[in-house]
Amino acid sequence: MSEAAQTLDGWYCLHDFRTVDWAAWKTLTNEERQEAIQEFFTLVEKWEKTEAANEGSHAIYTIMGQKADLMFMLLRPTMEELHEIETAINKTKLAEYLVPAYSYVSVVELSNYLPAEAGDPYENPEVRRRLYPILPKTSHVCFYPMDKRRQGNDNWYMLPMEERRNLMRAHGMTGRKYAGKVVQIITGSVGFDDYEWGVTLFSNDVLQFKKLVYEMRFDEVSARFGEFGSFFVGNILPKEKIEQFLHV
């Protein structure tokens, strides 16, 4: 049996995608729409207070294409808190006009494919910054789930640890070329969702997503072992522009 990778685990993560039922939303009066928007603002303000206290984070993006209209990305210390937030969204008046499109449940993860350091890694400030991140609120986001292939000679989980570590090191070198251009948050979802990892990329230049993902396709770890789900790309929706987005 090959040695299993050990992980450091941080905040739990929910990617919640919704489609707006514009036809039904338009049937409301202006006053009813304003009440729904203000109620949702109250919820977002709670998220902002949590983030200011460094007890979680959130980001809201509009999504391009027909897969969804909105993405709420939420980070919290426990799965119970994520469920409370999801339920709180569903109880709002606005949620009556938001149709669930897709969701992804995971936890922020670092693996022991990375160089080991002395001491308790959870006490390392850099490790803590990566395990408990404040989402960067860049202009654009790209999310996709992925697996490692388990077929024939291309079975990731049958490779020796050292070979996997070398492949991941080379893969990471490609990612480092985009430092300052793209922020990447990896969340583990083995046992939580249909794929094994969720990848969320943040950038102020949307074209960097295409360049990064395309270049990484040529790394052996992706070319031989990468299996990818659907890609979701979107634009930041700050609180002050939510009302404008929902205006009809």
ABEGO torsion letter per residue (X at the ends): XBBBBBBBBBBBBBBBBBBBBAAAAAABBAAAAAAAAAAAAAAAAAAAAAAAAGAEBBBBBBBBEAABABBBBBBBABAAAAAAAAAAAAABAAAAABBBABBBBBBBBBBAABBBBBEBAAABAAAAAAABBBBAGBABBBBBBBBBBBBEABBAAABBAAAAAAAAAAAAAAAAAABGABBBBBBBABGABABABBBBBBBABAAAAAAAAAAAAABAAAAAABBBBBBBBBBBBBAAAAAAAABX
